[in-house]
Amino acid sequence: MSVTGRGERWLWLLAACAVALAVAAVVVDVRDGLTWRAFATGDPGFSVIMASTFPLLGAAVLHREPGNRLAWLFLLVGVSRSVFVAATVWTRHVYLVDPGSWPGGPTASWVAFWTRFPAAAVAPLALLWFPDGRPPGRRWRAGALPSAVALATTAAVAALSWPFRGHQLLPDAPQPPGPAAAAAAVCLVLIAAAAVTGLAVGLASLVSRLRHAEAEVRQQVKWYLFGGAAAVAFNLAGDIAAPHAGLNLAGTLASEAVILIAIERYRLWNIDRLINRTLVYGTLTALVAVTYAGFAAGLGLLLGGVAYGRNLAVAGATLAAAALVAPARRGVQDAIDRRFDRRRFDAVARVRAYADQLGTRPAAPGQLQAVLAEALRDPELSLTFALADGRLVDGAGRLVDGAGTPTTVPADDRRTVSRLAGGDGEVGRLVHRPIPAHEQRLLVEVLAAAAMPVEHARLQAELRVQLTAVEASRARIVEAADAERRRIERNLHDGAQQRLVALAVRLRSEQRRQGLAVDPAMTALLDLTVGQLQDAVADLRTLAGGLLPAALASEGLGPALRELVDRQPADVRLLCTPDHRHRPGLEATGWFVAAEGLANAVKHAPRATVTVTARCLDKTFVVAVTDSGPGGATLDSGTGLRGLADRVDASGGQFTVTSPPGGGTDLRAVLPCAVLPCA
């Protein structure tokens, strides 16, 4: 049996309505005079607990395992108990508290009479179908027959009791005469017999499952049998030995404790976790009860003489208890975990502390991986993040292999990959050591606490990937511009320049060959033409030299800087030059920095002393041009410095201009040279 998304929403709505109906009935019953003793020792206590928890329990199981029939069983039990509580309160109010104030009293008494039996009728199925919603084998399929008989008999009881609705169905009313009443009494006996028979069959099926199931299921069945036996013992003692001691309520709580185990079909529940949860919820229940009683008593004394003072006291106590639940739940859980489950408490606290720091302190790449490795005690743990295109990167934005495992961590049988899901699908993968069964809760809670930091780190990694792509694109643009510049130089040198030189030589050769036969006017024209061609060749040489010097490509940055300095009219000193080669892009950028700095010095400080420095310093290449001029230069002084800064930035370096007024100017570029080491 499966449930669609829309159908599941309706089931959650049904569960919420059942819980709301039970809570509303309790509020009305308290207003009508229900005491704590009557609640704990009578029908209201365990019925309200079942009506408030079983519907939500069934909806939760149905959400996780749509094919598990236990979910429908829990929904039936919870909804029937919710209707029973509401109908019982309605009947008591109409007939005992304020007679005739509400309509529908007879119908309410009839509903309250027979709705107490469905839960008992289907209770054996909770044993037969535990934990996966199916009987342990084919031979156990007939084990559902007693419950079917009990349900059919319950329907018969409902039909037979309809004529007696009203005062005759009140709890203390004498049995009405007639064959219909006798038949209804027989049906009640049959329901009890079928329920007892079904419970015996269910217990036998659990014993069979305990003997033949896998280790995890055997562990669950063992605790289920223990909890079921405790529930039966409490209920029998409450019904027979001590009907006013509240043991029925204790039995209901015991049965619900084992049902919590039933919904965890694929997780091992050991005694430590059971003790942990028992202590947490037991302590929380005691705190809420003490708070409610204290506020109710205190407000009752203060508001004793006020109109509706009792109602105000109850409402105030309820609000105080409700306000206590949320903060007390986490405080009690932390206190008990610190004492009984210190490993999980420390791991989750470490991740939460890191998450709290994200808002005030920037996270370094890989810091979250280190935090998770410390929390899970796995030094080889690795964390990768999924990009929108499906690629996987580490915290620094570096691509990893297709298996989702960083190249530094070998993928073998000793590692486990956990996929981390987010709102938009997979957000990352965690490669870690195999987690044993008793530590599965540790992994789940650590990953839950790390959900926000994981998303934050993924966004950071994606930003680093985009930044790396932009930097690579800018570097390719600079390299393409340099390549285009070299192509233009070659074309000017090998193309137009050579053709103009060849044309001038041919004209001069033809002039000499003709000798005196050439007209004097033509001789003057030829001289003018050859002179213009020579000027054009000189202009082309100057243009080509202004792009990049030939010495830069052939000999390197050092000779190119010496040639550049020798052409300057000002007092320029070359203090240091590299004696080895670098990659072409770095040498071109360094030459442009020096050329732009010298051009600015000649233009704005013609009589100043200028120094040029180019050297390697700890995996970086530094080019600096310093003058003793008037200063005052900024990056926004012109397009030359701004374009130079963009070029240096595209090469992965840093460009600074230090030029205080009257203090000279220092242009400095720091370029990385570790990608291709200096040779």
VEXMAR-582467 format. One record per residue (C-alpha): residue in one letter; x, y, z. Coordinates in steps of 0.5 Angstrom, whole numbers, padded with zeros to 4 digits. Example, Ala and Ser with C-alpha at 12.3 -4.5 7.8 and 13.67 -1.06 7.14 Angstrom:
<atoms>
ATOM  rest     px     py     pz
ATOM     a   0025  -0009   0016
ATOM     s   0027  -0002   0014
</atoms>
This chain:
<atoms>
ATOM  rest     px     py     pz
ATOM     m   0000   0000   0000
ATOM     s   0003   0007  -0002
ATOM     v   0001   0014  -0001
ATOM     t   0002   0020  -0006
ATOM     g   0004   0026  -0003
ATOM     r  -0003   0029  -0003
ATOM     g  -0006   0023   0000
ATOM     e   0000   0024   0006
ATOM     r  -0002   0031   0007
ATOM     w  -0009   0029   0008
ATOM     l  -0007   0024   0013
ATOM     w  -0003   0029   0017
ATOM     l  -0009   0033   0017
ATOM     l  -0013   0027   0020
ATOM     a  -0008   0026   0025
ATOM     a  -0007   0033   0027
ATOM     c  -0015   0034   0028
ATOM     a  -0015   0028   0032
ATOM     v  -0010   0031   0037
ATOM     a  -0013   0037   0037
ATOM     l  -0020   0034   0038
ATOM     a  -0017   0030   0044
ATOM     v  -0013   0036   0047
ATOM     a  -0020   0040   0046
ATOM     a  -0024   0035   0050
ATOM     v  -0019   0035   0056
ATOM     v  -0019   0043   0056
ATOM     v  -0027   0042   0057
ATOM     d  -0026   0036   0062
ATOM     v  -0022   0040   0066
ATOM     r  -0026   0046   0066
ATOM     d  -0032   0041   0068
ATOM     g  -0028   0039   0074
ATOM     l  -0023   0034   0072
ATOM     t  -0018   0033   0077
ATOM     w  -0011   0030   0077
ATOM     r  -0012   0024   0081
ATOM     a  -0018   0022   0076
ATOM     f  -0014   0024   0070
ATOM     a  -0008   0019   0072
ATOM     t  -0013   0013   0075
ATOM     g  -0019   0013   0070
ATOM     d  -0020   0012   0063
ATOM     p  -0018   0020   0061
ATOM     g  -0011   0019   0063
ATOM     f  -0009   0013   0058
ATOM     s  -0014   0015   0053
ATOM     v  -0012   0022   0052
ATOM     i  -0004   0020   0052
ATOM     m  -0006   0015   0046
ATOM     a  -0011   0020   0043
ATOM     s  -0005   0025   0043
ATOM     t   0001   0021   0040
ATOM     f  -0002   0015   0036
ATOM     p  -0005   0019   0030
ATOM     l   0002   0023   0029
ATOM     l   0006   0016   0030
ATOM     g   0002   0013   0025
ATOM     a   0003   0019   0020
ATOM     a   0010   0019   0022
ATOM     v   0011   0012   0020
ATOM     l   0007   0012   0014
ATOM     h   0012   0018   0012
ATOM     r   0018   0014   0013
ATOM     e   0015   0007   0010
ATOM     p   0009   0008   0006
ATOM     g   0008   0000   0006
ATOM     n   0008  -0001   0013
ATOM     r   0001  -0003   0015
ATOM     l   0003  -0001   0023
ATOM     a   0002   0006   0021
ATOM     w  -0005   0005   0019
ATOM     l  -0006   0001   0025
ATOM     f  -0003   0007   0029
ATOM     l  -0008   0012   0026
ATOM     l  -0014   0007   0027
ATOM     v  -0012   0007   0035
ATOM     g  -0011   0014   0035
ATOM     v  -0017   0017   0032
ATOM     s  -0022   0012   0035
ATOM     r  -0019   0014   0042
ATOM     s  -0019   0021   0040
ATOM     v  -0027   0020   0038
ATOM     f  -0028   0016   0045
ATOM     v  -0025   0022   0049
ATOM     a  -0029   0027   0046
ATOM     a  -0035   0023   0046
ATOM     t  -0034   0021   0053
ATOM     v  -0033   0029   0055
ATOM     w  -0039   0031   0051
ATOM     t  -0043   0026   0055
ATOM     r  -0041   0027   0062
ATOM     h  -0042   0035   0060
ATOM     v  -0049   0034   0058
ATOM     y  -0052   0029   0063
ATOM     l  -0048   0030   0069
ATOM     v  -0045   0037   0069
ATOM     d  -0050   0042   0065
ATOM     p  -0056   0038   0063
ATOM     g  -0059   0040   0057
ATOM     s  -0054   0045   0055
ATOM     w  -0051   0042   0049
ATOM     p  -0054   0038   0043
ATOM     g  -0053   0031   0041
ATOM     g  -0052   0028   0048
ATOM     p  -0056   0021   0046
ATOM     t  -0051   0020   0040
ATOM     a  -0045   0022   0044
ATOM     s  -0047   0017   0049
ATOM     w  -0047   0012   0044
ATOM     v  -0041   0014   0040
ATOM     a  -0037   0014   0047
ATOM     f  -0040   0007   0049
ATOM     w  -0037   0003   0043
ATOM     t  -0031   0007   0041
ATOM     r  -0027   0004   0046
ATOM     f  -0027  -0003   0043
ATOM     p  -0023  -0002   0037
ATOM     a  -0016   0000   0040
ATOM     a  -0017  -0007   0044
ATOM     a  -0019  -0011   0038
ATOM     v  -0013  -0009   0033
ATOM     a  -0008  -0009   0039
ATOM     p  -0006  -0016   0037
ATOM     l  -0004  -0014   0030
ATOM     a   0001  -0009   0033
ATOM     l   0005  -0016   0036
ATOM     l   0004  -0020   0029
ATOM     w   0006  -0014   0025
ATOM     f   0012  -0012   0028
ATOM     p   0017  -0009   0026
ATOM     d   0016  -0008   0018
ATOM     g   0008  -0009   0018
ATOM     r   0008  -0016   0016
ATOM     p   0007  -0023   0019
ATOM     p   0014  -0027   0020
ATOM     g   0011  -0032   0015
ATOM     r   0006  -0035   0011
ATOM     r   0003  -0039   0017
ATOM     w   0002  -0033   0021
ATOM     r  -0003  -0030   0016
ATOM     a  -0009  -0033   0020
ATOM     g  -0006  -0029   0026
ATOM     a  -0010  -0023   0024
ATOM     l  -0017  -0027   0024
ATOM     p  -0018  -0026   0032
ATOM     s  -0017  -0018   0031
ATOM     a  -0022  -0019   0025
ATOM     v  -0027  -0022   0029
ATOM     a  -0026  -0017   0034
ATOM     l  -0027  -0011   0029
ATOM     a  -0033  -0015   0026
ATOM     t  -0036  -0016   0033
ATOM     t  -0035  -0008   0035
ATOM     a  -0039  -0006   0029
ATOM     a  -0045  -0011   0032
ATOM     v  -0044  -0008   0039
ATOM     a  -0045  -0001   0035
ATOM     a  -0051  -0003   0032
ATOM     l  -0054  -0007   0038
ATOM     s  -0053  -0001   0042
ATOM     w  -0056   0004   0038
ATOM     p  -0063   0004   0041
ATOM     f  -0061   0005   0048
ATOM     r  -0057   0011   0047
ATOM     g  -0058   0016   0052
ATOM     h  -0058   0015   0060
ATOM     q  -0058   0008   0059
ATOM     l  -0051   0008   0056
ATOM     l  -0048   0012   0062
ATOM     p  -0042   0008   0066
ATOM     d  -0047   0007   0072
ATOM     a  -0053   0006   0069
ATOM     p  -0056  -0001   0070
ATOM     q  -0056  -0006   0064
ATOM     p  -0062  -0005   0060
ATOM     p  -0067  -0011   0059
ATOM     g  -0068  -0015   0052
ATOM     p  -0065  -0019   0047
ATOM     a  -0061  -0014   0044
ATOM     a  -0058  -0012   0051
ATOM     a  -0056  -0019   0052
ATOM     a  -0053  -0020   0045
ATOM     a  -0049  -0014   0046
ATOM     a  -0046  -0017   0052
ATOM     v  -0045  -0023   0049
ATOM     c  -0041  -0019   0044
ATOM     l  -0037  -0016   0049
ATOM     v  -0035  -0022   0052
ATOM     l  -0033  -0025   0045
ATOM     i  -0029  -0018   0043
ATOM     a  -0025  -0020   0050
ATOM     a  -0024  -0027   0048
ATOM     a  -0022  -0025   0041
ATOM     a  -0017  -0020   0044
ATOM     v  -0014  -0025   0049
ATOM     t  -0013  -0030   0043
ATOM     g  -0010  -0025   0038
ATOM     l  -0005  -0023   0044
ATOM     a  -0003  -0030   0045
ATOM     v  -0002  -0031   0037
ATOM     g   0002  -0024   0037
ATOM     l   0007  -0026   0042
ATOM     a   0008  -0033   0039
ATOM     s   0010  -0029   0033
ATOM     l   0014  -0025   0036
ATOM     v   0018  -0031   0039
ATOM     s   0018  -0034   0032
ATOM     r   0021  -0028   0029
ATOM     l   0026  -0027   0035
ATOM     r   0029  -0034   0034
ATOM     h   0030  -0033   0026
ATOM     a   0031  -0026   0025
ATOM     e   0037  -0022   0023
ATOM     a   0041  -0019   0029
ATOM     e   0038  -0012   0029
ATOM     v   0031  -0015   0029
ATOM     r   0032  -0019   0034
ATOM     q   0035  -0014   0039
ATOM     q   0029  -0010   0037
ATOM     v   0024  -0016   0038
ATOM     k   0027  -0017   0045
ATOM     w   0026  -0010   0047
ATOM     y   0019  -0010   0044
ATOM     l   0017  -0016   0048
ATOM     f   0020  -0013   0055
ATOM     g   0016  -0007   0054
ATOM     g   0010  -0011   0052
ATOM     a   0010  -0015   0058
ATOM     a   0011  -0009   0062
ATOM     a   0005  -0006   0059
ATOM     v   0001  -0012   0060
ATOM     a   0003  -0013   0067
ATOM     f   0001  -0005   0069
ATOM     n  -0005  -0006   0066
ATOM     l  -0007  -0012   0069
ATOM     a  -0005  -0009   0076
ATOM     g  -0009  -0003   0075
ATOM     d  -0015  -0007   0073
ATOM     i  -0015  -0012   0078
ATOM     a  -0010  -0010   0084
ATOM     a  -0010  -0003   0085
ATOM     p  -0015   0001   0080
ATOM     h  -0014   0007   0083
ATOM     a  -0006   0007   0083
ATOM     g  -0005   0010   0076
ATOM     l  -0002   0004   0073
ATOM     n  -0006   0004   0067
ATOM     l  -0003   0010   0065
ATOM     a   0004   0007   0066
ATOM     g   0002   0001   0062
ATOM     t   0000   0006   0056
ATOM     l   0007   0010   0057
ATOM     a   0010   0003   0057
ATOM     s   0007   0001   0051
ATOM     e   0008   0007   0047
ATOM     a   0016   0007   0049
ATOM     v   0016   0000   0045
ATOM     i   0012   0003   0039
ATOM     l   0018   0008   0039
ATOM     i   0022   0002   0038
ATOM     a   0018  -0001   0032
ATOM     i   0018   0006   0028
ATOM     e   0026   0005   0028
ATOM     r   0026  -0001   0023
ATOM     y   0033   0000   0021
ATOM     r   0036   0003   0027
ATOM     l   0039  -0001   0032
ATOM     w   0036   0001   0039
ATOM     n   0041  -0001   0045
ATOM     i   0040   0000   0052
ATOM     d   0044   0006   0053
ATOM     r   0039   0010   0048
ATOM     l   0033   0007   0051
ATOM     i   0036   0009   0058
ATOM     n   0037   0016   0055
ATOM     r   0031   0017   0052
ATOM     t   0027   0015   0058
ATOM     l   0031   0019   0063
ATOM     v   0030   0025   0058
ATOM     y   0022   0025   0057
ATOM     g   0021   0022   0064
ATOM     t   0025   0028   0067
ATOM     l   0022   0033   0062
ATOM     t   0015   0030   0064
ATOM     a   0016   0031   0071
ATOM     l   0019   0039   0070
ATOM     v   0012   0040   0066
ATOM     a   0008   0037   0071
ATOM     v   0011   0041   0077
ATOM     t   0011   0047   0073
ATOM     y   0003   0046   0072
ATOM     a   0002   0044   0079
ATOM     g   0006   0050   0082
ATOM     f   0003   0055   0077
ATOM     a  -0004   0053   0078
ATOM     a  -0004   0053   0086
ATOM     g  -0001   0060   0086
ATOM     l  -0005   0063   0081
ATOM     g  -0011   0060   0084
ATOM     l  -0009   0063   0091
ATOM     l  -0008   0070   0088
ATOM     l  -0014   0070   0083
ATOM     g  -0019   0066   0088
ATOM     g  -0024   0072   0089
ATOM     v  -0024   0074   0082
ATOM     a  -0029   0072   0077
ATOM     y  -0027   0066   0073
ATOM     g  -0021   0066   0077
ATOM     r  -0020   0058   0077
ATOM     n  -0021   0058   0069
ATOM     l  -0015   0064   0069
ATOM     a  -0011   0059   0073
ATOM     v  -0012   0053   0069
ATOM     a  -0010   0057   0063
ATOM     g  -0004   0061   0066
ATOM     a  -0001   0054   0068
ATOM     t  -0002   0051   0062
ATOM     l   0001   0057   0058
ATOM     a   0007   0056   0063
ATOM     a   0008   0049   0062
ATOM     a   0008   0050   0055
ATOM     a   0013   0055   0055
ATOM     l   0017   0051   0059
ATOM     v   0017   0045   0054
ATOM     a   0022   0048   0048
ATOM     p   0028   0050   0053
ATOM     a   0027   0045   0058
ATOM     r   0027   0039   0052
ATOM     r   0034   0041   0050
ATOM     g   0037   0043   0057
ATOM     v   0035   0036   0059
ATOM     q   0037   0033   0053
ATOM     d   0044   0036   0054
ATOM     a   0045   0035   0061
ATOM     i   0043   0027   0060
ATOM     d   0048   0027   0054
ATOM     r   0053   0030   0058
ATOM     r   0053   0025   0063
ATOM     f   0051   0018   0059
ATOM     d   0053   0020   0052
ATOM     r   0059   0024   0052
ATOM     r   0062   0022   0046
ATOM     r   0056   0024   0042
ATOM     f   0055   0031   0046
ATOM     d   0062   0033   0045
ATOM     a   0061   0032   0037
ATOM     v   0055   0035   0036
ATOM     a   0057   0041   0041
ATOM     r   0064   0042   0037
ATOM     v   0060   0043   0030
ATOM     r   0055   0047   0033
ATOM     a   0060   0052   0036
ATOM     y   0063   0052   0029
ATOM     a   0056   0054   0026
ATOM     d   0055   0059   0031
ATOM     q   0062   0063   0029
ATOM     l   0060   0063   0022
ATOM     g   0056   0069   0023
ATOM     t   0062   0073   0026
ATOM     r   0069   0070   0024
ATOM     p   0070   0068   0016
ATOM     a   0072   0061   0015
ATOM     a   0078   0058   0012
ATOM     p   0078   0053   0006
ATOM     g   0078   0046   0009
ATOM     q   0076   0048   0016
ATOM     l   0069   0045   0016
ATOM     q   0073   0038   0014
ATOM     a   0077   0039   0020
ATOM     v   0071   0040   0025
ATOM     l   0068   0034   0022
ATOM     a   0074   0030   0022
ATOM     e   0075   0032   0030
ATOM     a   0068   0030   0031
ATOM     l   0068   0024   0028
ATOM     r   0075   0022   0030
ATOM     d   0077   0020   0023
ATOM     p   0083   0024   0021
ATOM     e   0082   0021   0014
ATOM     l   0075   0024   0013
ATOM     s   0074   0028   0007
ATOM     l   0069   0033   0005
ATOM     t   0067   0035  -0002
ATOM     f   0061   0039  -0005
ATOM     a   0057   0038  -0011
ATOM     l   0056   0044  -0016
ATOM     a   0050   0046  -0020
ATOM     d   0053   0042  -0026
ATOM     g   0055   0036  -0022
ATOM     r   0062   0037  -0021
ATOM     l   0065   0036  -0015
ATOM     v   0070   0040  -0011
ATOM     d   0074   0041  -0005
ATOM     g   0073   0046   0000
ATOM     a   0079   0050  -0004
ATOM     g   0075   0050  -0010
ATOM     r   0079   0044  -0013
ATOM     l   0076   0039  -0017
ATOM     v   0076   0032  -0015
ATOM     d   0075   0025  -0018
ATOM     g   0069   0023  -0021
ATOM     a   0068   0018  -0015
ATOM     g   0067   0024  -0011
ATOM     t   0073   0022  -0007
ATOM     p   0079   0027  -0007
ATOM     t   0085   0025  -0010
ATOM     t   0089   0025  -0003
ATOM     v   0084   0020   0000
ATOM     p   0084   0013  -0004
ATOM     a   0078   0010  -0005
ATOM     d   0077   0003  -0002
ATOM     d   0073  -0002   0002
ATOM     r   0075   0001   0008
ATOM     r   0072   0008   0007
ATOM     t   0064   0010   0006
ATOM     v   0061   0015   0002
ATOM     s   0055   0019   0005
ATOM     r   0051   0024   0001
ATOM     l   0049   0030   0004
ATOM     a   0042   0033   0001
ATOM     g   0040   0040   0002
ATOM     g   0034   0044  -0001
ATOM     d   0036   0043  -0008
ATOM     g   0038   0036  -0008
ATOM     e   0045   0033  -0007
ATOM     v   0050   0039  -0004
ATOM     g   0056   0035  -0002
ATOM     r   0059   0028   0000
ATOM     l   0063   0026   0006
ATOM     v   0068   0020   0005
ATOM     h   0069   0017   0012
ATOM     r   0071   0011   0016
ATOM     p   0065   0006   0016
ATOM     i   0060   0008   0022
ATOM     p   0058   0002   0027
ATOM     a   0051   0001   0028
ATOM     h   0051   0004   0035
ATOM     e   0054   0010   0033
ATOM     q   0049   0011   0027
ATOM     r   0046   0016   0031
ATOM     l   0052   0020   0032
ATOM     l   0053   0021   0025
ATOM     v   0046   0023   0024
ATOM     e   0046   0028   0029
ATOM     v   0053   0031   0027
ATOM     l   0051   0032   0020
ATOM     a   0044   0035   0022
ATOM     a   0048   0040   0026
ATOM     a   0053   0041   0020
ATOM     a   0047   0042   0015
ATOM     m   0048   0050   0015
ATOM     p   0056   0050   0015
ATOM     v   0056   0045   0010
ATOM     e   0051   0050   0005
ATOM     h   0056   0055   0007
ATOM     a   0062   0052   0005
ATOM     r   0059   0049  -0001
ATOM     l   0057   0057  -0003
ATOM     q   0064   0059  -0001
ATOM     a   0067   0053  -0006
ATOM     e   0063   0055  -0011
ATOM     l   0065   0062  -0011
ATOM     r   0072   0060  -0011
ATOM     v   0071   0056  -0017
ATOM     q   0068   0062  -0021
ATOM     l   0073   0066  -0018
ATOM     t   0079   0061  -0021
ATOM     a   0075   0061  -0028
ATOM     v   0075   0069  -0028
ATOM     e   0082   0069  -0026
ATOM     a   0084   0064  -0031
ATOM     s   0080   0068  -0037
ATOM     r   0083   0074  -0035
ATOM     a   0090   0071  -0036
ATOM     r   0088   0068  -0042
ATOM     i   0086   0075  -0045
ATOM     v   0093   0078  -0043
ATOM     e   0096   0072  -0046
ATOM     a   0092   0073  -0053
ATOM     a   0093   0080  -0053
ATOM     d   0101   0079  -0052
ATOM     a   0101   0073  -0058
ATOM     e   0097   0078  -0062
ATOM     r   0102   0084  -0061
ATOM     r   0108   0079  -0063
ATOM     r   0104   0077  -0069
ATOM     i   0103   0084  -0071
ATOM     e   0111   0085  -0070
ATOM     r   0112   0079  -0074
ATOM     n   0108   0082  -0080
ATOM     l   0111   0089  -0079
ATOM     h   0118   0086  -0079
ATOM     d   0117   0081  -0084
ATOM     g   0111   0084  -0089
ATOM     a   0110   0091  -0090
ATOM     q   0117   0093  -0087
ATOM     q   0121   0089  -0092
ATOM     r   0117   0091  -0098
ATOM     l   0118   0098  -0097
ATOM     v   0126   0097  -0096
ATOM     a   0126   0092  -0102
ATOM     l   0122   0098  -0106
ATOM     a   0127   0103  -0104
ATOM     v   0133   0099  -0106
ATOM     r   0130   0097  -0113
ATOM     l   0128   0105  -0114
ATOM     r   0135   0107  -0112
ATOM     s   0138   0101  -0116
ATOM     e   0134   0103  -0122
ATOM     q   0136   0110  -0122
ATOM     r   0144   0108  -0122
ATOM     r   0143   0104  -0128
ATOM     q   0140   0109  -0132
ATOM     g   0145   0114  -0130
ATOM     l   0145   0120  -0134
ATOM     a   0139   0118  -0138
ATOM     v   0135   0120  -0133
ATOM     d   0131   0127  -0133
ATOM     p   0134   0131  -0127
ATOM     a   0126   0132  -0125
ATOM     m   0125   0125  -0125
ATOM     t   0132   0124  -0121
ATOM     a   0129   0129  -0116
ATOM     l   0123   0125  -0115
ATOM     l   0126   0119  -0114
ATOM     d   0130   0121  -0109
ATOM     l   0124   0124  -0105
ATOM     t   0121   0117  -0106
ATOM     v   0126   0113  -0103
ATOM     g   0127   0118  -0097
ATOM     q   0120   0118  -0096
ATOM     l   0120   0110  -0096
ATOM     q   0126   0110  -0091
ATOM     d   0122   0115  -0087
ATOM     a   0116   0110  -0087
ATOM     v   0121   0104  -0085
ATOM     a   0123   0108  -0079
ATOM     d   0116   0109  -0077
ATOM     l   0115   0102  -0077
ATOM     r   0121   0100  -0073
ATOM     t   0119   0105  -0068
ATOM     l   0112   0102  -0068
ATOM     a   0114   0095  -0067
ATOM     g   0119   0097  -0062
ATOM     g   0114   0101  -0058
ATOM     l   0110   0094  -0058
ATOM     l   0115   0089  -0055
ATOM     p   0122   0090  -0055
ATOM     a   0126   0084  -0059
ATOM     a   0131   0083  -0054
ATOM     l   0125   0081  -0049
ATOM     a   0123   0075  -0053
ATOM     s   0130   0073  -0055
ATOM     e   0134   0075  -0049
ATOM     g   0130   0076  -0043
ATOM     l   0127   0081  -0038
ATOM     g   0134   0083  -0036
ATOM     p   0137   0086  -0043
ATOM     a   0130   0089  -0045
ATOM     l   0130   0093  -0038
ATOM     r   0138   0095  -0040
ATOM     e   0136   0097  -0047
ATOM     l   0130   0101  -0044
ATOM     v   0134   0105  -0039
ATOM     d   0139   0107  -0044
ATOM     r   0134   0110  -0048
ATOM     q   0131   0114  -0043
ATOM     p   0133   0122  -0043
ATOM     a   0133   0123  -0035
ATOM     d   0137   0120  -0030
ATOM     v   0135   0113  -0029
ATOM     r   0139   0107  -0025
ATOM     l   0138   0100  -0026
ATOM     l   0139   0097  -0019
ATOM     c   0138   0090  -0020
ATOM     t   0136   0085  -0026
ATOM     p   0134   0078  -0026
ATOM     d   0140   0073  -0029
ATOM     h   0135   0068  -0031
ATOM     r   0128   0067  -0035
ATOM     h   0121   0067  -0033
ATOM     r   0115   0065  -0037
ATOM     p   0113   0070  -0043
ATOM     g   0107   0073  -0040
ATOM     l   0111   0075  -0033
ATOM     e   0117   0078  -0037
ATOM     a   0112   0082  -0041
ATOM     t   0108   0084  -0035
ATOM     g   0114   0086  -0032
ATOM     w   0117   0090  -0038
ATOM     f   0110   0094  -0039
ATOM     v   0111   0096  -0031
ATOM     a   0118   0099  -0032
ATOM     a   0116   0102  -0039
ATOM     e   0110   0105  -0036
ATOM     g   0113   0108  -0029
ATOM     l   0119   0111  -0033
ATOM     a   0114   0114  -0038
ATOM     n   0111   0117  -0032
ATOM     a   0117   0119  -0029
ATOM     v   0120   0123  -0035
ATOM     k   0113   0126  -0036
ATOM     h   0111   0129  -0029
ATOM     a   0118   0129  -0026
ATOM     p   0123   0130  -0032
ATOM     r   0129   0132  -0027
ATOM     a   0128   0127  -0022
ATOM     t   0132   0121  -0020
ATOM     v   0129   0114  -0022
ATOM     t   0131   0107  -0020
ATOM     v   0129   0101  -0023
ATOM     t   0129   0094  -0020
ATOM     a   0127   0087  -0022
ATOM     r   0128   0081  -0018
ATOM     c   0126   0075  -0015
ATOM     l   0123   0074  -0007
ATOM     d   0121   0068  -0004
ATOM     k   0117   0065  -0010
ATOM     t   0115   0072  -0012
ATOM     f   0118   0077  -0018
ATOM     v   0118   0084  -0016
ATOM     v   0118   0090  -0021
ATOM     a   0119   0097  -0018
ATOM     v   0120   0104  -0021
ATOM     t   0122   0109  -0016
ATOM     d   0123   0117  -0017
ATOM     s   0124   0123  -0013
ATOM     g   0119   0127  -0016
ATOM     p   0113   0131  -0013
ATOM     g   0109   0125  -0012
ATOM     g   0101   0125  -0012
ATOM     a   0100   0120  -0017
ATOM     t   0094   0115  -0016
ATOM     l   0091   0109  -0020
ATOM     d   0086   0114  -0023
ATOM     s   0091   0119  -0025
ATOM     g   0090   0116  -0032
ATOM     t   0088   0110  -0036
ATOM     g   0096   0108  -0036
ATOM     l   0096   0106  -0029
ATOM     r   0089   0103  -0029
ATOM     g   0091   0099  -0035
ATOM     l   0097   0097  -0032
ATOM     a   0094   0095  -0025
ATOM     d   0089   0091  -0029
ATOM     r   0094   0087  -0033
ATOM     v   0098   0085  -0026
ATOM     d   0092   0083  -0023
ATOM     a   0090   0079  -0029
ATOM     s   0097   0075  -0028
ATOM     g   0095   0074  -0021
ATOM     g   0099   0079  -0018
ATOM     q   0099   0086  -0014
ATOM     f   0100   0093  -0016
ATOM     t   0101   0098  -0012
ATOM     v   0102   0106  -0012
ATOM     t   0105   0110  -0007
ATOM     s   0106   0117  -0008
ATOM     p   0105   0122  -0002
ATOM     p   0105   0129  -0004
ATOM     g   0112   0132  -0004
ATOM     g   0115   0125  -0003
ATOM     g   0116   0122  -0010
ATOM     t   0113   0116  -0013
ATOM     d   0114   0108  -0012
ATOM     l   0110   0104  -0017
ATOM     r   0111   0096  -0015
ATOM     a   0108   0090  -0018
ATOM     v   0109   0083  -0014
ATOM     l   0108   0077  -0019
ATOM     p   0107   0070  -0018
ATOM     c   0113   0066  -0021
ATOM     a   0112   0059  -0017
ATOM     v   0107   0056  -0023
ATOM     l   0113   0056  -0027
ATOM     p   0120   0056  -0023
ATOM     c   0125   0061  -0025
ATOM     a   0130   0057  -0029
</atoms>
